């Protein structure tokens, strides 16, 4: 315990950077999962229209919603990468 307090000024920057890196990785993983799920929903939708389970009009409506959500994620990713430069 006492040694931890003495070493804190030396280890705090590394500990802080590690914490920040973990948070960035968590956020990136979550965004990837959302984008992956939207892609899977798009494939499921395509299968549903191919099998005649939904109408072409319903397919187009849902497809547009999914594509807009994917586009919004990509724009968000592009904006975030712009902050890194």
MOPAC internal coordinates of N, CA, C and O (Angstrom, degrees):
PM7 1SCF
backbone

  N    0.0000 0     0.00 0     0.00 0    0    0    0
  C    1.4484 1     0.00 0     0.00 0    1    0    0
  C    1.5234 1   110.15 1     0.00 0    2    1    0
  O    1.2310 1   120.22 1   129.03 1    3    2    1
  N    1.3161 1   117.18 1   -50.97 1    3    2    1
  C    1.4650 1   121.48 1  -179.66 1    5    3    2
  C    1.5239 1   110.41 1   -63.36 1    6    5    3
  O    1.2310 1   120.73 1   139.22 1    7    6    5
  N    1.3286 1   116.21 1   -40.78 1    7    6    5
  C    1.4627 1   120.23 1   178.94 1    9    7    6
  C    1.5303 1   110.94 1   -63.89 1   10    9    7
  O    1.2310 1   120.35 1   141.80 1   11   10    9
  N    1.3429 1   116.94 1   -38.20 1   11   10    9
  C    1.4630 1   120.98 1   177.39 1   13   11   10
  C    1.5316 1   111.08 1   -60.25 1   14   13   11
  O    1.2310 1   120.65 1   138.74 1   15   14   13
  N    1.3235 1   116.37 1   -41.26 1   15   14   13
  C    1.4651 1   120.29 1   178.67 1   17   15   14
  C    1.5214 1   111.43 1   -66.18 1   18   17   15
  O    1.2310 1   120.75 1   141.13 1   19   18   17
  N    1.3187 1   116.17 1   -38.87 1   19   18   17
  C    1.4624 1   119.84 1   179.57 1   21   19   18
  C    1.5341 1   111.48 1   -68.45 1   22   21   19
  O    1.2310 1   120.44 1   144.48 1   23   22   21
  N    1.2935 1   116.77 1   -35.52 1   23   22   21
  C    1.4620 1   121.55 1  -176.54 1   25   23   22
  C    1.5307 1   112.47 1   -86.63 1   26   25   23
  O    1.2310 1   119.75 1   169.93 1   27   26   25
  N    1.3288 1   118.08 1   -10.07 1   27   26   25
  C    1.4635 1   121.82 1  -176.04 1   29   27   26
  C    1.5317 1   113.32 1   -53.65 1   30   29   27
  O    1.2310 1   118.91 1   136.30 1   31   30   29
  N    1.3421 1   119.69 1   -43.70 1   31   30   29
  C    1.4718 1   117.53 1   179.53 1   33   31   30
  C    1.5332 1   112.93 1   -62.27 1   34   33   31
  O    1.2310 1   120.19 1   153.97 1   35   34   33
  N    1.3060 1   117.24 1   -26.03 1   35   34   33
  C    1.4573 1   120.48 1   179.75 1   37   35   34
  C    1.5270 1   112.76 1   -87.11 1   38   37   35
  O    1.2310 1   120.57 1   143.70 1   39   38   37
  N    1.3231 1   116.51 1   -36.30 1   39   38   37
  C    1.4673 1   120.11 1  -175.30 1   41   39   38
  C    1.5306 1   113.59 1   -92.17 1   42   41   39
  O    1.2310 1   119.67 1   161.91 1   43   42   41
  N    1.3242 1   118.23 1   -18.09 1   43   42   41
  C    1.4696 1   121.14 1  -176.41 1   45   43   42
  C    1.5304 1   113.04 1   -59.05 1   46   45   43
  O    1.2310 1   118.85 1   135.36 1   47   46   45
  N    1.3325 1   119.81 1   -44.64 1   47   46   45
  C    1.4768 1   118.05 1   179.37 1   49   47   46
  C    1.5313 1   113.01 1   -61.27 1   50   49   47
  O    1.2310 1   120.35 1   139.91 1   51   50   49
  N    1.3042 1   116.94 1   -40.09 1   51   50   49
  C    1.4682 1   120.45 1   179.40 1   53   51   50
  C    1.5205 1   110.01 1   -67.84 1   54   53   51
  O    1.2310 1   120.56 1   137.25 1   55   54   53
  N    1.3099 1   116.53 1   -42.75 1   55   54   53
  C    1.4652 1   120.72 1   179.04 1   57   55   54
  C    1.5263 1   110.25 1   -62.52 1   58   57   55
  O    1.2310 1   120.56 1   138.59 1   59   58   57
  N    1.3326 1   116.53 1   -41.41 1   59   58   57
  C    1.4626 1   120.70 1   178.71 1   61   59   58
  C    1.5133 1   112.39 1   -64.27 1   62   61   59
  O    1.2310 1   120.31 1   136.35 1   63   62   61
  N    1.3136 1   117.01 1   -43.65 1   63   62   61
  C    1.4670 1   120.72 1   178.56 1   65   63   62
  C    1.5225 1   111.25 1   -64.72 1   66   65   63
  O    1.2310 1   120.60 1   142.25 1   67   66   65
  N    1.3069 1   116.46 1   -37.75 1   67   66   65
  C    1.4661 1   120.69 1   177.81 1   69   67   66
  C    1.5242 1   110.14 1   -63.18 1   70   69   67
  O    1.2310 1   120.87 1   136.40 1   71   70   69
  N    1.3182 1   115.95 1   -43.60 1   71   70   69
  C    1.4663 1   120.88 1   179.52 1   73   71   70
  C    1.5291 1   110.51 1   -62.12 1   74   73   71
  O    1.2310 1   120.31 1   134.94 1   75   74   73
  N    1.3268 1   117.01 1   -45.06 1   75   74   73
  C    1.4732 1   121.29 1   179.59 1   77   75   74
  C    1.5273 1   110.50 1   -62.50 1   78   77   75
  O    1.2310 1   120.15 1   136.54 1   79   78   77
  N    1.3197 1   117.31 1   -43.46 1   79   78   77
  C    1.4673 1   121.06 1   179.64 1   81   79   78
  C    1.5270 1   110.87 1   -61.73 1   82   81   79
  O    1.2310 1   120.36 1   139.44 1   83   82   81
  N    1.3224 1   116.91 1   -40.56 1   83   82   81
  C    1.4662 1   120.34 1   178.74 1   85   83   82
  C    1.5283 1   110.76 1   -63.72 1   86   85   83
  O    1.2310 1   120.17 1   139.31 1   87   86   85
  N    1.3374 1   117.28 1   -40.69 1   87   86   85
  C    1.4632 1   120.65 1   179.88 1   89   87   86
  C    1.5288 1   111.23 1   -66.24 1   90   89   87
  O    1.2310 1   120.04 1   139.99 1   91   90   89
  N    1.3144 1   117.53 1   -40.01 1   91   90   89
  C    1.4693 1   121.41 1   177.96 1   93   91   90
  C    1.5265 1   110.14 1   -63.82 1   94   93   91
  O    1.2310 1   120.31 1   136.44 1   95   94   93
  N    1.3146 1   117.02 1   -43.56 1   95   94   93
  C    1.4699 1   120.68 1   178.20 1   97   95   94
  C    1.5246 1   111.55 1   -64.02 1   98   97   95
  O    1.2310 1   120.26 1   139.61 1   99   98   97
  N    1.3232 1   117.11 1   -40.39 1   99   98   97
  C    1.4644 1   120.56 1   178.05 1  101   99   98
  C    1.5237 1   110.75 1   -61.11 1  102  101   99
  O    1.2310 1   120.53 1   134.97 1  103  102  101
  N    1.3265 1   116.59 1   -45.03 1  103  102  101
  C    1.4673 1   121.29 1  -179.49 1  105  103  102
  C    1.5274 1   110.96 1   -64.87 1  106  105  103
  O    1.2310 1   120.48 1   136.48 1  107  106  105
  N    1.3200 1   116.68 1   -43.52 1  107  106  105
  C    1.4651 1   120.58 1   179.66 1  109  107  106
  C    1.5272 1   110.39 1   -63.30 1  110  109  107
  O    1.2310 1   120.43 1   138.98 1  111  110  109
  N    1.3164 1   116.78 1   -41.02 1  111  110  109
  C    1.4615 1   120.71 1   178.50 1  113  111  110
  C    1.5176 1   112.04 1   -63.84 1  114  113  111
  O    1.2310 1   120.63 1   139.73 1  115  114  113
  N    1.3119 1   116.40 1   -40.27 1  115  114  113
  C    1.4624 1   120.30 1   179.49 1  117  115  114
  C    1.5243 1   110.79 1   -65.40 1  118  117  115
  O    1.2310 1   120.27 1   137.35 1  119  118  117
  N    1.3366 1   117.09 1   -42.65 1  119  118  117
  C    1.4645 1   120.23 1   178.57 1  121  119  118
  C    1.5266 1   111.32 1   -65.05 1  122  121  119
  O    1.2310 1   120.55 1   141.40 1  123  122  121
  N    1.3126 1   116.56 1   -38.60 1  123  122  121
  C    1.4538 1   120.24 1   178.42 1  125  123  122
  C    1.5212 1   110.56 1   -64.26 1  126  125  123
  O    1.2310 1   120.45 1   139.10 1  127  126  125
  N    1.3385 1   116.75 1   -40.90 1  127  126  125
  C    1.4569 1   120.33 1   178.68 1  129  127  126
  C    1.5210 1   111.37 1   -63.53 1  130  129  127
  O    1.2310 1   119.98 1   139.41 1  131  130  129
  N    1.3259 1   117.64 1   -40.59 1  131  130  129
  C    1.4633 1   121.28 1   179.69 1  133  131  130
  C    1.5226 1   109.38 1   -63.94 1  134  133  131
  O    1.2310 1   120.55 1   133.25 1  135  134  133
  N    1.3304 1   116.56 1   -46.75 1  135  134  133
  C    1.4614 1   120.42 1  -179.34 1  137  135  134
  C    1.5335 1   110.90 1   -63.96 1  138  137  135
  O    1.2310 1   120.63 1   139.22 1  139  138  137
  N    1.3149 1   116.41 1   -40.78 1  139  138  137
  C    1.4651 1   121.02 1   178.42 1  141  139  138
  C    1.5260 1   110.47 1   -63.43 1  142  141  139
  O    1.2310 1   120.18 1   138.15 1  143  142  141
  N    1.3288 1   117.26 1   -41.85 1  143  142  141
  C    1.4662 1   120.82 1   178.95 1  145  143  142
  C    1.5206 1   111.65 1   -65.20 1  146  145  143
  O    1.2310 1   120.28 1   141.15 1  147  146  145
  N    1.3313 1   117.06 1   -38.85 1  147  146  145
  C    1.4640 1   119.66 1   177.21 1  149  147  146
  C    1.5271 1   110.58 1   -63.90 1  150  149  147
  O    1.2310 1   120.15 1   141.15 1  151  150  149
  N    1.3259 1   117.32 1   -38.85 1  151  150  149
  C    1.4605 1   121.01 1   176.85 1  153  151  150
  C    1.5179 1   111.56 1   -63.51 1  154  153  151
  O    1.2310 1   120.58 1   139.36 1  155  154  153
  N    1.3220 1   116.49 1   -40.64 1  155  154  153
  C    1.4660 1   120.56 1   177.96 1  157  155  154
  C    1.5283 1   111.03 1   -65.42 1  158  157  155
  O    1.2310 1   120.53 1   141.03 1  159  158  157
  N    1.3293 1   116.58 1   -38.97 1  159  158  157
  C    1.4635 1   120.08 1   177.77 1  161  159  158
  C    1.5258 1   110.60 1   -63.94 1  162  161  159
  O    1.2310 1   120.83 1   142.92 1  163  162  161
  N    1.3217 1   116.02 1   -37.08 1  163  162  161
  C    1.4595 1   120.56 1   178.06 1  165  163  162
  C    1.5232 1   110.97 1   -64.38 1  166  165  163
  O    1.2310 1   120.47 1   137.23 1  167  166  165
  N    1.3258 1   116.71 1   -42.77 1  167  166  165
  C    1.4723 1   120.24 1   177.38 1  169  167  166
  C    1.5206 1   111.65 1   -64.95 1  170  169  167
  O    1.2310 1   120.47 1   139.28 1  171  170  169
  N    1.3247 1   116.70 1   -40.72 1  171  170  169
  C    1.4650 1   121.10 1   178.28 1  173  171  170
  C    1.5218 1   110.59 1   -62.73 1  174  173  171
  O    1.2310 1   121.42 1   139.90 1  175  174  173
  N    1.3152 1   114.88 1   -40.10 1  175  174  173
  C    1.4615 1   120.04 1   178.22 1  177  175  174
  C    1.5270 1   111.15 1   -63.35 1  178  177  175
  O    1.2310 1   120.67 1   137.70 1  179  178  177
  N    1.3253 1   116.33 1   -42.30 1  179  178  177
  C    1.4619 1   120.92 1   178.45 1  181  179  178
  C    1.5296 1   110.89 1   -61.72 1  182  181  179
  O    1.2310 1   120.93 1   137.84 1  183  182  181
  N    1.3214 1   115.82 1   -42.16 1  183  182  181
  C    1.4666 1   119.49 1   177.23 1  185  183  182
  C    1.5217 1   111.42 1   -62.97 1  186  185  183
  O    1.2310 1   120.34 1   139.78 1  187  186  185
  N    1.3190 1   116.95 1   -40.22 1  187  186  185
  C    1.4627 1   120.72 1  -179.16 1  189  187  186
  C    1.5212 1   111.38 1   -62.67 1  190  189  187
  O    1.2310 1   120.18 1   138.34 1  191  190  189
  N    1.3162 1   117.27 1   -41.66 1  191  190  189
  C    1.4737 1   119.12 1   179.42 1  193  191  190
  C    1.5250 1   110.01 1   -72.00 1  194  193  191
  O    1.2310 1   119.94 1   143.00 1  195  194  193
  N    1.3227 1   117.72 1   -37.00 1  195  194  193
  C    1.4658 1   120.79 1   178.40 1  197  195  194
  C    1.5237 1   111.64 1   -63.59 1  198  197  195
  O    1.2310 1   120.48 1   145.98 1  199  198  197
  N    1.3278 1   116.68 1   -34.02 1  199  198  197
  C    1.4672 1   121.21 1  -178.70 1  201  199  198
  C    1.5280 1   111.85 1   -88.79 1  202  201  199
  O    1.2310 1   120.15 1  -179.73 1  203  202  201
  N    1.3211 1   117.31 1     0.27 1  203  202  201
  C    1.4568 1   120.78 1   177.94 1  205  203  202
  C    1.5154 1   113.97 1    78.64 1  206  205  203
  O    1.2310 1   119.73 1  -163.66 1  207  206  205
  N    1.3161 1   118.13 1    16.34 1  207  206  205
  C    1.4637 1   120.91 1  -178.41 1  209  207  206
  C    1.5281 1   112.14 1   -78.74 1  210  209  207
  O    1.2310 1   120.44 1   154.33 1  211  210  209
  N    1.3245 1   116.77 1   -25.67 1  211  210  209
  C    1.4622 1   120.87 1   176.45 1  213  211  210
  C    1.5273 1   108.55 1  -133.36 1  214  213  211
  O    1.2310 1   121.24 1   -20.84 1  215  214  213
  N    1.3293 1   115.24 1   159.16 1  215  214  213
  C    1.4669 1   119.77 1  -179.02 1  217  215  214
  C    1.5258 1   109.97 1   -78.10 1  218  217  215
  O    1.2310 1   121.40 1   -16.25 1  219  218  217
  N    1.3142 1   114.92 1   163.75 1  219  218  217
  C    1.4627 1   121.01 1   178.10 1  221  219  218
  C    1.5313 1   110.43 1   -63.13 1  222  221  219
  O    1.2310 1   120.82 1   141.58 1  223  222  221
  N    1.3402 1   116.04 1   -38.42 1  223  222  221
  C    1.4700 1   119.93 1   179.37 1  225  223  222
  C    1.5278 1   110.99 1   -64.46 1  226  225  223
  O    1.2310 1   120.38 1   137.30 1  227  226  225
  N    1.3248 1   116.87 1   -42.70 1  227  226  225
  C    1.4640 1   120.85 1   178.22 1  229  227  226
  C    1.5249 1   110.64 1   -65.53 1  230  229  227
  O    1.2310 1   120.96 1   140.23 1  231  230  229
  N    1.3289 1   115.77 1   -39.77 1  231  230  229
  C    1.4626 1   120.38 1   176.58 1  233  231  230
  C    1.5265 1   110.61 1   -58.43 1  234  233  231
  O    1.2310 1   120.64 1   131.51 1  235  234  233
  N    1.3184 1   116.37 1   -48.49 1  235  234  233
  C    1.4641 1   120.46 1  -177.98 1  237  235  234
  C    1.5211 1   111.73 1   -62.64 1  238  237  235
  O    1.2310 1   120.38 1   141.23 1  239  238  237
  N    1.3279 1   116.88 1   -38.77 1  239  238  237
  C    1.4607 1   120.70 1   179.49 1  241  239  238
  C    1.5347 1   110.52 1   -64.76 1  242  241  239
  O    1.2310 1   120.69 1   130.94 1  243  242  241
  N    1.3251 1   116.28 1   -49.06 1  243  242  241
  C    1.4634 1   120.40 1  -178.60 1  245  243  242
  C    1.5262 1   111.38 1   -69.22 1  246  245  243
  O    1.2310 1   120.61 1   143.04 1  247  246  245
  N    1.3302 1   116.43 1   -36.96 1  247  246  245
  C    1.4588 1   120.02 1   178.90 1  249  247  246
  C    1.5254 1   110.60 1   -61.84 1  250  249  247
  O    1.2310 1   120.71 1   137.62 1  251  250  249
  N    1.3270 1   116.25 1   -42.38 1  251  250  249
  C    1.4612 1   120.08 1   179.43 1  253  251  250
  C    1.5280 1   111.03 1   -61.39 1  254  253  251
  O    1.2310 1   120.58 1   137.48 1  255  254  253
  N    1.3256 1   116.50 1   -42.52 1  255  254  253
  C    1.4676 1   120.41 1   178.38 1  257  255  254
  C    1.5276 1   111.01 1   -60.18 1  258  257  255
  O    1.2310 1   120.74 1   134.35 1  259  258  257
  N    1.3299 1   116.20 1   -45.65 1  259  258  257
  C    1.4683 1   120.37 1  -178.95 1  261  259  258
  C    1.5202 1   111.62 1   -66.29 1  262  261  259
  O    1.2310 1   120.68 1   137.37 1  263  262  261
  N    1.3302 1   116.30 1   -42.63 1  263  262  261
  C    1.4639 1   119.68 1   179.85 1  265  263  262
  C    1.5283 1   111.73 1   -65.08 1  266  265  263
  O    1.2310 1   120.45 1   142.98 1  267  266  265
  N    1.3317 1   116.75 1   -37.02 1  267  266  265
  C    1.4609 1   120.14 1   176.87 1  269  267  266
  C    1.5312 1   111.13 1   -66.26 1  270  269  267
  O    1.2310 1   120.49 1   142.11 1  271  270  269
  N    1.3346 1   116.66 1   -37.89 1  271  270  269
  C    1.4639 1   120.20 1   177.59 1  273  271  270
  C    1.5287 1   110.97 1   -66.05 1  274  273  271
  O    1.2310 1   120.57 1   138.76 1  275  274  273
  N    1.3246 1   116.52 1   -41.24 1  275  274  273
  C    1.4714 1   120.53 1   177.43 1  277  275  274
  C    1.5211 1   110.06 1   -64.73 1  278  277  275
  O    1.2310 1   120.38 1   136.67 1  279  278  277
  N    1.3229 1   116.88 1   -43.33 1  279  278  277
  C    1.4667 1   121.05 1   178.80 1  281  279  278
  C    1.5265 1   110.94 1   -61.52 1  282  281  279
  O    1.2310 1   120.13 1   138.79 1  283  282  281
  N    1.3224 1   117.36 1   -41.21 1  283  282  281
  C    1.4682 1   120.69 1   178.99 1  285  283  282
  C    1.5197 1   110.89 1   -62.78 1  286  285  283
  O    1.2310 1   120.24 1   139.20 1  287  286  285
  N    1.3327 1   117.15 1   -40.80 1  287  286  285
  C    1.4658 1   120.45 1   177.12 1  289  287  286
  C    1.5186 1   111.22 1   -63.28 1  290  289  287
  O    1.2310 1   120.66 1   136.95 1  291  290  289
  N    1.3274 1   116.35 1   -43.05 1  291  290  289
  C    1.4604 1   119.94 1  -179.95 1  293  291  290
  C    1.5238 1   111.45 1   -65.10 1  294  293  291
  O    1.2310 1   120.38 1   141.77 1  295  294  293
  N    1.3314 1   116.88 1   -38.23 1  295  294  293
  C    1.4658 1   119.97 1   177.20 1  297  295  294
  C    1.5224 1   110.85 1   -66.68 1  298  297  295
  O    1.2310 1   120.83 1   142.00 1  299  298  297
  N    1.3340 1   116.01 1   -38.00 1  299  298  297
  C    1.4562 1   120.30 1   176.99 1  301  299  298
  C    1.5188 1   110.55 1   -64.02 1  302  301  299
  O    1.2310 1   120.48 1   137.33 1  303  302  301
  N    1.3377 1   116.68 1   -42.67 1  303  302  301
  C    1.4599 1   120.84 1   178.31 1  305  303  302
  C    1.5366 1   110.59 1   -63.03 1  306  305  303
  O    1.2310 1   120.36 1   138.53 1  307  306  305
  N    1.3358 1   116.93 1   -41.47 1  307  306  305
  C    1.4595 1   121.00 1   179.45 1  309  307  306
  C    1.5283 1   110.63 1   -64.84 1  310  309  307
  O    1.2310 1   120.45 1   140.02 1  311  310  309
  N    1.3203 1   116.74 1   -39.98 1  311  310  309
  C    1.4633 1   120.41 1   178.94 1  313  311  310
  C    1.5293 1   110.46 1   -65.78 1  314  313  311
  O    1.2310 1   120.98 1   139.35 1  315  314  313
  N    1.3310 1   115.73 1   -40.65 1  315  314  313
  C    1.4673 1   119.53 1   179.58 1  317  315  314
  C    1.5231 1   111.37 1   -67.36 1  318  317  315
  O    1.2310 1   119.94 1   142.34 1  319  318  317
  N    1.3155 1   117.72 1   -37.66 1  319  318  317
  C    1.4604 1   119.56 1   179.29 1  321  319  318
  C    1.5158 1   110.79 1   -71.15 1  322  321  319
  O    1.2310 1   120.34 1   155.26 1  323  322  321
  N    1.3204 1   116.95 1   -24.74 1  323  322  321
  C    1.4603 1   120.90 1   175.76 1  325  323  322
  C    1.5108 1   112.47 1   -67.41 1  326  325  323
  O    1.2310 1   120.29 1   151.65 1  327  326  325
  N    1.3229 1   117.06 1   -28.35 1  327  326  325
  C    1.4582 1   121.26 1   177.26 1  329  327  326
  C    1.5099 1   112.14 1   -72.90 1  330  329  327
  O    1.2310 1   120.57 1   156.92 1  331  330  329
  N    1.3327 1   116.52 1   -23.08 1  331  330  329
  C    1.4614 1   120.90 1  -178.28 1  333  331  330
  C    1.5110 1   112.21 1   -74.11 1  334  333  331
  O    1.2310 1   119.86 1   155.24 1  335  334  333
  N    1.3470 1   117.86 1   -24.76 1  335  334  333
  C    1.4671 1   121.32 1  -175.23 1  337  335  334
  C    1.5000 1   112.45 1   -72.85 1  338  337  335
  O    1.2310 1   120.10 1   180.00 1  339  338  337

